[in-house]
């Protein structure tokens, strides 16, 4: 990473695999309700808020939250990368 040290949360989000299907027993409606309750009050940094909330519940909360965000908001990673690249240019 050419001298940059990414936080473990960022690294785990970057390399998290996308969910191919919902976890057993979950429905589209239950995922939507879970996500909305989890990130309420964090309109800008939803994945970061999810990681904070899930930090002690999973070995890799970044992977869980990244996968959940992929399911709820396809394309969020590309958008985040565009914003980060724009900031880097400024």
Order of alpha helices (4+ residues) and beta strands (2+ residues): alpha-alpha-alpha-alpha-alpha
